[in-house]
């Protein structure tokens, strides 16, 4: 296992826009009781996300365009069936 990701946070090496009031101790205190996957069941119940292949995604400029195209496909399928 590579241990470079396990090294303590070195604030001199951080290159981000984190506000100064969030120092290392404050961050550790905020994150120490975090629970991985705490909301995953709720997320799965309330979402229906799909990932489009890049070539398909390029054909649609917006989410609404995807929905409109799928609705037209459904309408055409219902007419044929």
C-alpha positions, 0 to 999 in steps of 0.5 A: 500500500502506498503510504503517501496518502496517509501522511498528516495534512501539511497546510503548507502544501495545500493549494486551495481556497479554504478559508483560514478559519478552517484550520486542521484541528477544526476540520478534524473535529468536524469530520471525526464522526462522519459516517460513510454511506449515511444517506445512500438509501435515501439517495437511491430512493429519490433519484433515477440517475443514468449516465449517458455515453459521451457520444450520446451526451454530446447530442443533447445540449440540456437535460430537457432535450434528453427528456423531450427526445425520450418522450417522443420515442415513447410516443412513437413506440406506443403508436406502433405497438 
